Amino acid sequence: MSTVQIESTLSCPACGHRKTERMPTDACQYLYDCAGCGILLKPKEGDCCVFCSYGTAPCPPAQKHGRPNSC
C-alpha cells in the first residue's frame, strides 16, 4: 500500500501563482482563494475538489480510493 500524500502545490489558472498547502485527510476541499490574485477556485467539471483540479497531487480521499479526481 502506498503512502498518501498530504501536501499538494496548487497552481492558479488565472495568474499562475503556486502555493503548497496541506490537504484535509478526510474530506475534499471544494473552494480555494488564490493568494496571488484573489480568484476563488472551484473544481473543474468531473473533479471532486480543487486539489484534484489544480494540485500536484489529488486529494487524500481520491488517493485512498485509487481513483484520482473522483472521491
PQR file of N, CA, C, O and H, with PARSE charges and radii, in Angstrom:
ATOM      1  N   MET A   1       0.848  -1.185   0.000 -0.4000 1.5000
ATOM      2  CA  MET A   1       0.000   0.000   0.000 -0.0000 2.0000
ATOM      3  C   MET A   1       0.884   1.235   0.000  0.5500 1.7000
ATOM      4  O   MET A   1       1.821   1.332   0.792 -0.5500 1.4000
ATOM      5  N   SER A   2       0.588   2.185  -0.889 -0.4000 1.5000
ATOM      6  CA  SER A   2       1.414   3.378  -0.992 -0.0000 2.0000
ATOM      7  C   SER A   2       1.005   4.418   0.048  0.5500 1.7000
ATOM      8  O   SER A   2      -0.105   4.394   0.580 -0.5500 1.4000
ATOM      9  H   SER A   2      -0.173   2.107  -1.532  0.4000 1.0000
ATOM     10  N   THR A   3       1.921   5.314   0.315 -0.4000 1.5000
ATOM     11  CA  THR A   3       1.687   6.381   1.275 -0.0000 2.0000
ATOM     12  C   THR A   3       0.830   7.464   0.650  0.5500 1.7000
ATOM     13  O   THR A   3       1.027   7.828  -0.509 -0.5500 1.4000
ATOM     14  H   THR A   3       2.823   5.333  -0.117  0.4000 1.0000
ATOM     15  N   VAL A   4      -0.111   7.974   1.409 -0.4000 1.5000
ATOM     16  CA  VAL A   4      -0.982   9.049   0.947 -0.0000 2.0000
ATOM     17  C   VAL A   4      -0.262  10.382   1.147  0.5500 1.7000
ATOM     18  O   VAL A   4       0.208  10.685   2.244 -0.5500 1.4000
ATOM     19  H   VAL A   4      -0.270   7.678   2.351  0.4000 1.0000
ATOM     20  N   GLN A   5      -0.180  11.168   0.087 -0.4000 1.5000
ATOM     21  CA  GLN A   5       0.417  12.498   0.185 -0.0000 2.0000
ATOM     22  C   GLN A   5      -0.578  13.435   0.851  0.5500 1.7000
ATOM     23  O   GLN A   5      -1.769  13.412   0.539 -0.5500 1.4000
ATOM     24  H   GLN A   5      -0.562  10.922  -0.805  0.4000 1.0000
ATOM     25  N   ILE A   6      -0.089  14.255   1.764 -0.4000 1.5000
ATOM     26  CA  ILE A   6      -0.977  15.201   2.441 -0.0000 2.0000
ATOM     27  C   ILE A   6      -0.671  16.650   2.073  0.5500 1.7000
ATOM     28  O   ILE A   6      -1.315  17.569   2.579 -0.5500 1.4000
ATOM     29  H   ILE A   6       0.878  14.274   2.018  0.4000 1.0000
ATOM     30  N   GLU A   7       0.309  16.857   1.194 -0.4000 1.5000
ATOM     31  CA  GLU A   7       0.596  18.196   0.699 -0.0000 2.0000
ATOM     32  C   GLU A   7       0.527  18.190  -0.819  0.5500 1.7000
ATOM     33  O   GLU A   7       0.877  17.206  -1.470 -0.5500 1.4000
ATOM     34  H   GLU A   7       0.832  16.110   0.783  0.4000 1.0000
ATOM     35  N   SER A   8       0.070  19.302  -1.365 -0.4000 1.5000
ATOM     36  CA  SER A   8      -0.044  19.454  -2.806 -0.0000 2.0000
ATOM     37  C   SER A   8       0.204  20.924  -3.135  0.5500 1.7000
ATOM     38  O   SER A   8      -0.184  21.809  -2.373 -0.5500 1.4000
ATOM     39  H   SER A   8      -0.215  20.101  -0.836  0.4000 1.0000
ATOM     40  N   THR A   9       0.843  21.179  -4.256 -0.4000 1.5000
ATOM     41  CA  THR A   9       1.075  22.556  -4.688 -0.0000 2.0000
ATOM     42  C   THR A   9      -0.008  22.931  -5.682  0.5500 1.7000
ATOM     43  O   THR A   9      -0.115  22.353  -6.764 -0.5500 1.4000
ATOM     44  H   THR A   9       1.159  20.460  -4.875  0.4000 1.0000
ATOM     45  N   LEU A  10      -0.812  23.921  -5.285 -0.4000 1.5000
ATOM     46  CA  LEU A  10      -1.885  24.412  -6.138 -0.0000 2.0000
ATOM     47  C   LEU A  10      -1.338  25.478  -7.083  0.5500 1.7000
ATOM     48  O   LEU A  10      -0.549  26.331  -6.676 -0.5500 1.4000
ATOM     49  H   LEU A  10      -0.725  24.390  -4.407  0.4000 1.0000
ATOM     50  N   SER A  11      -1.757  25.427  -8.334 -0.4000 1.5000
ATOM     51  CA  SER A  11      -1.377  26.423  -9.342 -0.0000 2.0000
ATOM     52  C   SER A  11      -2.632  27.123  -9.832  0.5500 1.7000
ATOM     53  O   SER A  11      -3.551  26.476 -10.333 -0.5500 1.4000
ATOM     54  H   SER A  11      -2.398  24.735  -8.665  0.4000 1.0000
ATOM     55  N   CYS A  12      -2.678  28.440  -9.691 -0.4000 1.5000
ATOM     56  CA  CYS A  12      -3.837  29.210 -10.121 -0.0000 2.0000
ATOM     57  C   CYS A  12      -3.853  29.301 -11.644  0.5500 1.7000
ATOM     58  O   CYS A  12      -2.857  29.693 -12.250 -0.5500 1.4000
ATOM     59  H   CYS A  12      -1.931  28.966  -9.283  0.4000 1.0000
ATOM     60  N   PRO A  13      -4.975  28.942 -12.265 -0.5600 1.5000
ATOM     61  CA  PRO A  13      -5.061  29.024 -13.723  0.2800 2.0000
ATOM     62  C   PRO A  13      -5.155  30.466 -14.229  0.5500 1.7000
ATOM     63  O   PRO A  13      -4.899  30.726 -15.405 -0.5500 1.4000
ATOM     64  N   ALA A  14      -5.516  31.395 -13.357 -0.4000 1.5000
ATOM     65  CA  ALA A  14      -5.673  32.791 -13.772 -0.0000 2.0000
ATOM     66  C   ALA A  14      -4.353  33.562 -13.759  0.5500 1.7000
ATOM     67  O   ALA A  14      -4.056  34.301 -14.698 -0.5500 1.4000
ATOM     68  H   ALA A  14      -5.723  31.184 -12.402  0.4000 1.0000
ATOM     69  N   CYS A  15      -3.558  33.392 -12.695 -0.4000 1.5000
ATOM     70  CA  CYS A  15      -2.337  34.192 -12.559 -0.0000 2.0000
ATOM     71  C   CYS A  15      -1.057  33.368 -12.492  0.5500 1.7000
ATOM     72  O   CYS A  15       0.038  33.920 -12.595 -0.5500 1.4000
ATOM     73  H   CYS A  15      -3.799  32.791 -11.932  0.4000 1.0000
ATOM     74  N   GLY A  16      -1.181  32.042 -12.320 -0.4000 1.5000
ATOM     75  CA  GLY A  16      -0.003  31.187 -12.259 -0.0000 2.0000
ATOM     76  C   GLY A  16       0.632  31.085 -10.884  0.5500 1.7000
ATOM     77  O   GLY A  16       1.633  30.388 -10.717 -0.5500 1.4000
ATOM     78  H   GLY A  16      -2.071  31.593 -12.237  0.4000 1.0000
ATOM     79  N   HIS A  17       0.064  31.768  -9.893 -0.4000 1.5000
ATOM     80  CA  HIS A  17       0.607  31.695  -8.528 -0.0000 2.0000
ATOM     81  C   HIS A  17       0.588  30.251  -8.036  0.5500 1.7000
ATOM     82  O   HIS A  17      -0.382  29.525  -8.253 -0.5500 1.4000
ATOM     83  H   HIS A  17      -0.749  32.333 -10.028  0.4000 1.0000
ATOM     84  N   ARG A  18       1.667  29.842  -7.373 -0.4000 1.5000
ATOM     85  CA  ARG A  18       1.756  28.479  -6.850 -0.0000 2.0000
ATOM     86  C   ARG A  18       1.967  28.540  -5.344  0.5500 1.7000
ATOM     87  O   ARG A  18       2.747  29.351  -4.843 -0.5500 1.4000
ATOM     88  H   ARG A  18       2.455  30.432  -7.196  0.4000 1.0000
ATOM     89  N   LYS A  19       1.255  27.665  -4.630 -0.4000 1.5000
ATOM     90  CA  LYS A  19       1.404  27.596  -3.183 -0.0000 2.0000
ATOM     91  C   LYS A  19       1.176  26.166  -2.721  0.5500 1.7000
ATOM     92  O   LYS A  19       0.213  25.515  -3.126 -0.5500 1.4000
ATOM     93  H   LYS A  19       0.622  27.007  -5.037  0.4000 1.0000
ATOM     94  N   THR A  20       2.067  25.691  -1.873 -0.4000 1.5000
ATOM     95  CA  THR A  20       1.934  24.354  -1.309 -0.0000 2.0000
ATOM     96  C   THR A  20       1.036  24.427  -0.087  0.5500 1.7000
ATOM     97  O   THR A  20       1.248  25.241   0.812 -0.5500 1.4000
ATOM     98  H   THR A  20       2.848  26.221  -1.544  0.4000 1.0000
ATOM     99  N   GLU A  21       0.037  23.571  -0.071 -0.4000 1.5000
ATOM    100  CA  GLU A  21      -0.954  23.541   1.015 -0.0000 2.0000
ATOM    101  C   GLU A  21      -1.085  22.136   1.571  0.5500 1.7000
ATOM    102  O   GLU A  21      -0.835  21.151   0.876 -0.5500 1.4000
ATOM    103  H   GLU A  21      -0.136  22.910  -0.802  0.4000 1.0000
ATOM    104  N   ARG A  22      -1.477  22.058   2.828 -0.4000 1.5000
ATOM    105  CA  ARG A  22      -1.791  20.783   3.459 -0.0000 2.0000
ATOM    106  C   ARG A  22      -3.250  20.468   3.126  0.5500 1.7000
ATOM    107  O   ARG A  22      -4.131  21.309   3.306 -0.5500 1.4000
ATOM    108  H   ARG A  22      -1.680  22.858   3.392  0.4000 1.0000
ATOM    109  N   MET A  23      -3.495  19.256   2.643 -0.4000 1.5000
ATOM    110  CA  MET A  23      -4.856  18.868   2.249 -0.0000 2.0000
ATOM    111  C   MET A  23      -5.591  18.232   3.425  0.5500 1.7000
ATOM    112  O   MET A  23      -4.970  17.578   4.263 -0.5500 1.4000
ATOM    113  H   MET A  23      -2.779  18.573   2.497  0.4000 1.0000
ATOM    114  N   PRO A  24      -6.913  18.420   3.494 -0.5600 1.5000
ATOM    115  CA  PRO A  24      -7.680  17.686   4.509  0.2800 2.0000
ATOM    116  C   PRO A  24      -7.578  16.190   4.203  0.5500 1.7000
ATOM    117  O   PRO A  24      -7.621  15.791   3.039 -0.5500 1.4000
ATOM    118  N   THR A  25      -7.445  15.375   5.228 -0.4000 1.5000
ATOM    119  CA  THR A  25      -7.264  13.939   5.010 -0.0000 2.0000
ATOM    120  C   THR A  25      -8.575  13.173   4.927  0.5500 1.7000
ATOM    121  O   THR A  25      -8.598  12.034   4.460 -0.5500 1.4000
ATOM    122  H   THR A  25      -7.410  15.699   6.174  0.4000 1.0000
ATOM    123  N   ASP A  26      -9.667  13.785   5.375 -0.4000 1.5000
ATOM    124  CA  ASP A  26     -10.936  13.062   5.434 -0.0000 2.0000
ATOM    125  C   ASP A  26     -12.060  13.719   4.629  0.5500 1.7000
ATOM    126  O   ASP A  26     -13.230  13.363   4.773 -0.5500 1.4000
ATOM    127  H   ASP A  26      -9.648  14.710   5.755  0.4000 1.0000
ATOM    128  N   ALA A  27     -11.691  14.678   3.783 -0.4000 1.5000
ATOM    129  CA  ALA A  27     -12.709  15.385   3.005 -0.0000 2.0000
ATOM    130  C   ALA A  27     -12.078  16.011   1.775  0.5500 1.7000
ATOM    131  O   ALA A  27     -10.855  16.106   1.669 -0.5500 1.4000
ATOM    132  H   ALA A  27     -10.741  14.967   3.666  0.4000 1.0000
ATOM    133  N   CYS A  28     -12.914  16.433   0.860 -0.4000 1.5000
ATOM    134  CA  CYS A  28     -12.465  17.157  -0.327 -0.0000 2.0000
ATOM    135  C   CYS A  28     -12.620  18.655  -0.046  0.5500 1.7000
ATOM    136  O   CYS A  28     -13.534  19.066   0.669 -0.5500 1.4000
ATOM    137  H   CYS A  28     -13.907  16.356   0.946  0.4000 1.0000
ATOM    138  N   GLN A  29     -11.731  19.458  -0.606 -0.4000 1.5000
ATOM    139  CA  GLN A  29     -11.830  20.912  -0.452 -0.0000 2.0000
ATOM    140  C   GLN A  29     -12.368  21.490  -1.749  0.5500 1.7000
ATOM    141  O   GLN A  29     -11.698  21.458  -2.781 -0.5500 1.4000
ATOM    142  H   GLN A  29     -10.989  19.124  -1.187  0.4000 1.0000
ATOM    143  N   TYR A  30     -13.565  22.010  -1.689 -0.4000 1.5000
ATOM    144  CA  TYR A  30     -14.261  22.468  -2.892 -0.0000 2.0000
ATOM    145  C   TYR A  30     -13.834  23.873  -3.325  0.5500 1.7000
ATOM    146  O   TYR A  30     -13.775  24.149  -4.524 -0.5500 1.4000
ATOM    147  H   TYR A  30     -14.110  22.036  -0.851  0.4000 1.0000
ATOM    148  N   LEU A  31     -13.534  24.767  -2.374 -0.4000 1.5000
ATOM    149  CA  LEU A  31     -13.191  26.149  -2.688 -0.0000 2.0000
ATOM    150  C   LEU A  31     -11.787  26.495  -2.193  0.5500 1.7000
ATOM    151  O   LEU A  31     -11.312  25.950  -1.197 -0.5500 1.4000
ATOM    152  H   LEU A  31     -13.582  24.543  -1.401  0.4000 1.0000
ATOM    153  N   TYR A  32     -11.130  27.420  -2.915 -0.4000 1.5000
ATOM    154  CA  TYR A  32      -9.797  27.876  -2.514 -0.0000 2.0000
ATOM    155  C   TYR A  32      -9.594  29.289  -3.039  0.5500 1.7000
ATOM    156  O   TYR A  32      -9.819  29.552  -4.221 -0.5500 1.4000
ATOM    157  H   TYR A  32     -11.516  27.863  -3.724  0.4000 1.0000
ATOM    158  N   ASP A  33      -9.166  30.206  -2.161 -0.4000 1.5000
ATOM    159  CA  ASP A  33      -8.855  31.579  -2.556 -0.0000 2.0000
ATOM    160  C   ASP A  33      -7.388  31.665  -2.949  0.5500 1.7000
ATOM    161  O   ASP A  33      -6.510  31.350  -2.145 -0.5500 1.4000
ATOM    162  H   ASP A  33      -8.983  29.992  -1.202  0.4000 1.0000
ATOM    163  N   CYS A  34      -7.116  32.088  -4.181 -0.4000 1.5000
ATOM    164  CA  CYS A  34      -5.743  32.242  -4.642 -0.0000 2.0000
ATOM    165  C   CYS A  34      -5.078  33.389  -3.890  0.5500 1.7000
ATOM    166  O   CYS A  34      -5.628  34.488  -3.815 -0.5500 1.4000
ATOM    167  H   CYS A  34      -7.829  32.343  -4.833  0.4000 1.0000
ATOM    168  N   ALA A  35      -3.899  33.134  -3.335 -0.4000 1.5000
ATOM    169  CA  ALA A  35      -3.158  34.165  -2.615 -0.0000 2.0000
ATOM    170  C   ALA A  35      -2.525  35.171  -3.571  0.5500 1.7000
ATOM    171  O   ALA A  35      -2.118  36.252  -3.147 -0.5500 1.4000
ATOM    172  H   ALA A  35      -3.452  32.241  -3.396  0.4000 1.0000
ATOM    173  N   GLY A  36      -2.437  34.832  -4.844 -0.4000 1.5000
ATOM    174  CA  GLY A  36      -1.824  35.727  -5.817 -0.0000 2.0000
ATOM    175  C   GLY A  36      -2.777  36.772  -6.357  0.5500 1.7000
ATOM    176  O   GLY A  36      -2.469  37.963  -6.331 -0.5500 1.4000
ATOM    177  H   GLY A  36      -2.768  33.953  -5.189  0.4000 1.0000
ATOM    178  N   CYS A  37      -3.939  36.341  -6.850 -0.4000 1.5000
ATOM    179  CA  CYS A  37      -4.872  37.275  -7.496 -0.0000 2.0000
ATOM    180  C   CYS A  37      -6.229  37.367  -6.801  0.5500 1.7000
ATOM    181  O   CYS A  37      -7.041  38.226  -7.144 -0.5500 1.4000
ATOM    182  H   CYS A  37      -4.189  35.373  -6.871  0.4000 1.0000
ATOM    183  N   GLY A  38      -6.480  36.492  -5.828 -0.4000 1.5000
ATOM    184  CA  GLY A  38      -7.730  36.554  -5.075 -0.0000 2.0000
ATOM    185  C   GLY A  38      -8.908  35.841  -5.706  0.5500 1.7000
ATOM    186  O   GLY A  38     -10.004  35.850  -5.145 -0.5500 1.4000
ATOM    187  H   GLY A  38      -5.820  35.795  -5.549  0.4000 1.0000
ATOM    188  N   ILE A  39      -8.707  35.218  -6.869 -0.4000 1.5000
ATOM    189  CA  ILE A  39      -9.802  34.496  -7.522 -0.0000 2.0000
ATOM    190  C   ILE A  39     -10.215  33.302  -6.661  0.5500 1.7000
ATOM    191  O   ILE A  39      -9.378  32.688  -6.000 -0.5500 1.4000
ATOM    192  H   ILE A  39      -7.816  35.210  -7.325  0.4000 1.0000
ATOM    193  N   LEU A  40     -11.489  32.982  -6.674 -0.4000 1.5000
ATOM    194  CA  LEU A  40     -11.999  31.819  -5.946 -0.0000 2.0000
ATOM    195  C   LEU A  40     -11.973  30.623  -6.887  0.5500 1.7000
ATOM    196  O   LEU A  40     -12.715  30.576  -7.868 -0.5500 1.4000
ATOM    197  H   LEU A  40     -12.169  33.480  -7.211  0.4000 1.0000
ATOM    198  N   LEU A  41     -11.117  29.661  -6.583 -0.4000 1.5000
ATOM    199  CA  LEU A  41     -11.020  28.456  -7.413 -0.0000 2.0000
ATOM    200  C   LEU A  41     -12.073  27.449  -7.003  0.5500 1.7000
ATOM    201  O   LEU A  41     -12.350  27.252  -5.820 -0.5500 1.4000
ATOM    202  H   LEU A  41     -10.514  29.699  -5.786  0.4000 1.0000
ATOM    203  N   LYS A  42     -12.654  26.818  -8.010 -0.4000 1.5000
ATOM    204  CA  LYS A  42     -13.609  25.724  -7.813 -0.0000 2.0000
ATOM    205  C   LYS A  42     -13.128  24.572  -8.672  0.5500 1.7000
ATOM    206  O   LYS A  42     -12.413  24.801  -9.648 -0.5500 1.4000
ATOM    207  H   LYS A  42     -12.429  26.978  -8.971  0.4000 1.0000
ATOM    208  N   PRO A  43     -13.494  23.342  -8.345 -0.5600 1.5000
ATOM    209  CA  PRO A  43     -13.049  22.194  -9.143  0.2800 2.0000
ATOM    210  C   PRO A  43     -13.528  22.277 -10.588  0.5500 1.7000
ATOM    211  O   PRO A  43     -14.590  22.828 -10.879 -0.5500 1.4000
ATOM    212  N   LYS A  44     -12.726  21.721 -11.479 -0.4000 1.5000
ATOM    213  CA  LYS A  44     -13.146  21.585 -12.873 -0.0000 2.0000
ATOM    214  C   LYS A  44     -14.260  20.550 -12.934  0.5500 1.7000
ATOM    215  O   LYS A  44     -14.377  19.709 -12.042 -0.5500 1.4000
ATOM    216  H   LYS A  44     -11.863  21.274 -11.243  0.4000 1.0000
ATOM    217  N   GLU A  45     -15.073  20.606 -13.976 -0.4000 1.5000
ATOM    218  CA  GLU A  45     -16.167  19.648 -14.127 -0.0000 2.0000
ATOM    219  C   GLU A  45     -15.623  18.222 -14.095  0.5500 1.7000
ATOM    220  O   GLU A  45     -14.674  17.897 -14.809 -0.5500 1.4000
ATOM    221  H   GLU A  45     -14.977  21.289 -14.700  0.4000 1.0000
ATOM    222  N   GLY A  46     -16.221  17.383 -13.272 -0.4000 1.5000
ATOM    223  CA  GLY A  46     -15.800  15.997 -13.146 -0.0000 2.0000
ATOM    224  C   GLY A  46     -14.808  15.742 -12.028  0.5500 1.7000
ATOM    225  O   GLY A  46     -14.560  14.588 -11.677 -0.5500 1.4000
ATOM    226  H   GLY A  46     -16.992  17.647 -12.692  0.4000 1.0000
ATOM    227  N   ASP A  47     -14.229  16.806 -11.454 -0.4000 1.5000
ATOM    228  CA  ASP A  47     -13.296  16.666 -10.343 -0.0000 2.0000
ATOM    229  C   ASP A  47     -14.017  16.903  -9.026  0.5500 1.7000
ATOM    230  O   ASP A  47     -15.007  17.633  -8.971 -0.5500 1.4000
ATOM    231  H   ASP A  47     -14.430  17.743 -11.739  0.4000 1.0000
ATOM    232  N   CYS A  48     -13.511  16.279  -7.966 -0.4000 1.5000
ATOM    233  CA  CYS A  48     -14.181  16.394  -6.672 -0.0000 2.0000
ATOM    234  C   CYS A  48     -13.730  17.606  -5.871  0.5500 1.7000
ATOM    235  O   CYS A  48     -14.465  18.083  -5.006 -0.5500 1.4000
ATOM    236  H   CYS A  48     -12.707  15.686  -8.011  0.4000 1.0000
ATOM    237  N   CYS A  49     -12.516  18.117  -6.150 -0.4000 1.5000
ATOM    238  CA  CYS A  49     -12.019  19.233  -5.344 -0.0000 2.0000
ATOM    239  C   CYS A  49     -10.937  20.012  -6.081  0.5500 1.7000
ATOM    240  O   CYS A  49     -10.503  19.627  -7.167 -0.5500 1.4000
ATOM    241  H   CYS A  49     -11.918  17.729  -6.852  0.4000 1.0000
ATOM    242  N   VAL A  50     -10.509  21.120  -5.467 -0.4000 1.5000
ATOM    243  CA  VAL A  50      -9.500  21.970  -6.097 -0.0000 2.0000
ATOM    244  C   VAL A  50      -8.145  21.284  -6.203  0.5500 1.7000
ATOM    245  O   VAL A  50      -7.385  21.573  -7.126 -0.5500 1.4000
ATOM    246  H   VAL A  50     -10.862  21.433  -4.585  0.4000 1.0000
ATOM    247  N   PHE A  51      -7.828  20.386  -5.285 -0.4000 1.5000
ATOM    248  CA  PHE A  51      -6.545  19.682  -5.358 -0.0000 2.0000
ATOM    249  C   PHE A  51      -6.509  18.732  -6.546  0.5500 1.7000
ATOM    250  O   PHE A  51      -5.477  18.589  -7.201 -0.5500 1.4000
ATOM    251  H   PHE A  51      -8.446  20.151  -4.535  0.4000 1.0000
ATOM    252  N   CYS A  52      -7.627  18.089  -6.822 -0.4000 1.5000
ATOM    253  CA  CYS A  52      -7.687  17.195  -7.983 -0.0000 2.0000
ATOM    254  C   CYS A  52      -7.627  17.990  -9.290  0.5500 1.7000
ATOM    255  O   CYS A  52      -7.141  17.480 -10.299 -0.5500 1.4000
ATOM    256  H   CYS A  52      -8.465  18.205  -6.290  0.4000 1.0000
ATOM    257  N   SER A  53      -8.112  19.221  -9.281 -0.4000 1.5000
ATOM    258  CA  SER A  53      -8.119  20.046 -10.490 -0.0000 2.0000
ATOM    259  C   SER A  53      -6.820  20.824 -10.703  0.5500 1.7000
ATOM    260  O   SER A  53      -6.330  20.906 -11.829 -0.5500 1.4000
ATOM    261  H   SER A  53      -8.508  19.635  -8.461  0.4000 1.0000
ATOM    262  N   TYR A  54      -6.256  21.396  -9.635 -0.4000 1.5000
ATOM    263  CA  TYR A  54      -5.152  22.339  -9.791 -0.0000 2.0000
ATOM    264  C   TYR A  54      -3.895  21.960  -9.003  0.5500 1.7000
ATOM    265  O   TYR A  54      -2.909  22.696  -9.034 -0.5500 1.4000
ATOM    266  H   TYR A  54      -6.653  21.330  -8.720  0.4000 1.0000
ATOM    267  N   GLY A  55      -3.914  20.835  -8.305 -0.4000 1.5000
ATOM    268  CA  GLY A  55      -2.787  20.461  -7.467 -0.0000 2.0000
ATOM    269  C   GLY A  55      -1.824  19.484  -8.110  0.5500 1.7000
ATOM    270  O   GLY A  55      -2.119  18.875  -9.138 -0.5500 1.4000
ATOM    271  H   GLY A  55      -4.715  20.238  -8.279  0.4000 1.0000
ATOM    272  N   THR A  56      -0.666  19.349  -7.484 -0.4000 1.5000
ATOM    273  CA  THR A  56       0.338  18.395  -7.953 -0.0000 2.0000
ATOM    274  C   THR A  56       0.019  16.980  -7.493  0.5500 1.7000
ATOM    275  O   THR A  56       0.598  16.017  -7.995 -0.5500 1.4000
ATOM    276  H   THR A  56      -0.426  19.844  -6.649  0.4000 1.0000
ATOM    277  N   ALA A  57      -0.898  16.848  -6.541 -0.4000 1.5000
ATOM    278  CA  ALA A  57      -1.351  15.535  -6.063 -0.0000 2.0000
ATOM    279  C   ALA A  57      -2.856  15.611  -5.832  0.5500 1.7000
ATOM    280  O   ALA A  57      -3.351  16.633  -5.358 -0.5500 1.4000
ATOM    281  H   ALA A  57      -1.369  17.630  -6.132  0.4000 1.0000
ATOM    282  N   PRO A  58      -3.595  14.549  -6.158 -0.5600 1.5000
ATOM    283  CA  PRO A  58      -5.032  14.546  -5.867  0.2800 2.0000
ATOM    284  C   PRO A  58      -5.266  14.495  -4.358  0.5500 1.7000
ATOM    285  O   PRO A  58      -4.359  14.154  -3.598 -0.5500 1.4000
ATOM    286  N   CYS A  59      -6.458  14.827  -3.933 -0.4000 1.5000
ATOM    287  CA  CYS A  59      -6.786  14.839  -2.504 -0.0000 2.0000
ATOM    288  C   CYS A  59      -6.648  13.441  -1.896  0.5500 1.7000
ATOM    289  O   CYS A  59      -6.773  12.442  -2.604 -0.5500 1.4000
ATOM    290  H   CYS A  59      -7.194  15.103  -4.550  0.4000 1.0000
ATOM    291  N   PRO A  60      -6.389  13.368  -0.575 -0.5600 1.5000
ATOM    292  CA  PRO A  60      -6.234  12.068   0.080  0.2800 2.0000
ATOM    293  C   PRO A  60      -7.397  11.101  -0.116  0.5500 1.7000
ATOM    294  O   PRO A  60      -7.141   9.918  -0.340 -0.5500 1.4000
ATOM    295  N   PRO A  61      -8.677  11.534  -0.047 -0.5600 1.5000
ATOM    296  CA  PRO A  61      -9.750  10.569  -0.292  0.2800 2.0000
ATOM    297  C   PRO A  61      -9.661   9.938  -1.687  0.5500 1.7000
ATOM    298  O   PRO A  61      -9.889   8.737  -1.836 -0.5500 1.4000
ATOM    299  N   ALA A  62      -9.331  10.735  -2.706 -0.4000 1.5000
ATOM    300  CA  ALA A  62      -9.183  10.191  -4.062 -0.0000 2.0000
ATOM    301  C   ALA A  62      -7.982   9.253  -4.133  0.5500 1.7000
ATOM    302  O   ALA A  62      -8.038   8.232  -4.818 -0.5500 1.4000
ATOM    303  H   ALA A  62      -9.145  11.710  -2.586  0.4000 1.0000
ATOM    304  N   GLN A  63      -6.891   9.587  -3.432 -0.4000 1.5000
ATOM    305  CA  GLN A  63      -5.718   8.713  -3.405 -0.0000 2.0000
ATOM    306  C   GLN A  63      -6.073   7.378  -2.752  0.5500 1.7000
ATOM    307  O   GLN A  63      -5.679   6.319  -3.240 -0.5500 1.4000
ATOM    308  H   GLN A  63      -6.845  10.417  -2.876  0.4000 1.0000
ATOM    309  N   LYS A  64      -6.810   7.432  -1.656 -0.4000 1.5000
ATOM    310  CA  LYS A  64      -7.179   6.208  -0.925 -0.0000 2.0000
ATOM    311  C   LYS A  64      -8.077   5.296  -1.746  0.5500 1.7000
ATOM    312  O   LYS A  64      -7.960   4.073  -1.677 -0.5500 1.4000
ATOM    313  H   LYS A  64      -7.130   8.292  -1.259  0.4000 1.0000
ATOM    314  N   HIS A  65      -8.981   5.900  -2.531 -0.4000 1.5000
ATOM    315  CA  HIS A  65      -9.896   5.102  -3.345 -0.0000 2.0000
ATOM    316  C   HIS A  65      -9.252   4.625  -4.647  0.5500 1.7000
ATOM    317  O   HIS A  65      -9.828   3.824  -5.382 -0.5500 1.4000
ATOM    318  H   HIS A  65      -9.076   6.894  -2.588  0.4000 1.0000
ATOM    319  N   GLY A  66      -8.036   5.137  -4.922 -0.4000 1.5000
ATOM    320  CA  GLY A  66      -7.345   4.713  -6.138 -0.0000 2.0000
ATOM    321  C   GLY A  66      -7.952   5.272  -7.400  0.5500 1.7000
ATOM    322  O   GLY A  66      -7.685   4.778  -8.495 -0.5500 1.4000
ATOM    323  H   GLY A  66      -7.568   5.789  -4.325  0.4000 1.0000
ATOM    324  N   ARG A  67      -8.762   6.291  -7.258 -0.4000 1.5000
ATOM    325  CA  ARG A  67      -9.410   6.908  -8.410 -0.0000 2.0000
ATOM    326  C   ARG A  67      -9.219   8.407  -8.334  0.5500 1.7000
ATOM    327  O   ARG A  67     -10.118   9.112  -7.874 -0.5500 1.4000
ATOM    328  H   ARG A  67      -8.979   6.693  -6.368  0.4000 1.0000
ATOM    329  N   PRO A  68      -8.058   8.927  -8.777 -0.5600 1.5000
ATOM    330  CA  PRO A  68      -7.880  10.370  -8.736  0.2800 2.0000
ATOM    331  C   PRO A  68      -9.018  11.088  -9.438  0.5500 1.7000
ATOM    332  O   PRO A  68      -9.548  10.612 -10.442 -0.5500 1.4000
ATOM    333  N   ASN A  69      -9.375  12.211  -8.910 -0.4000 1.5000
ATOM    334  CA  ASN A  69     -10.400  13.097  -9.443 -0.0000 2.0000
ATOM    335  C   ASN A  69     -11.825  12.622  -9.187  0.5500 1.7000
ATOM    336  O   ASN A  69     -12.766  13.166  -9.765 -0.5500 1.4000
ATOM    337  H   ASN A  69      -8.945  12.598  -8.094  0.4000 1.0000
ATOM    338  N   SER A  70     -12.002  11.624  -8.336 -0.4000 1.5000
ATOM    339  CA  SER A  70     -13.366  11.214  -8.007 -0.0000 2.0000
ATOM    340  C   SER A  70     -13.407  10.565  -6.633  0.5500 1.7000
ATOM    341  O   SER A  70     -13.201   9.358  -6.502 -0.5500 1.4000
ATOM    342  H   SER A  70     -11.238  11.182  -7.865  0.4000 1.0000
ATOM    343  N   CYS A  71     -13.672  11.362  -5.618 -0.4000 1.5000
ATOM    344  CA  CYS A  71     -13.727  10.846  -4.248 -0.0000 2.0000
ATOM    345  C   CYS A  71     -14.892   9.913  -4.057  0.5500 1.7000
ATOM    346  O   CYS A  71     -15.087   9.387  -2.961 -0.5500 1.4000
ATOM    347  H   CYS A  71     -13.840  12.342  -5.725  0.4000 1.0000
TER
END
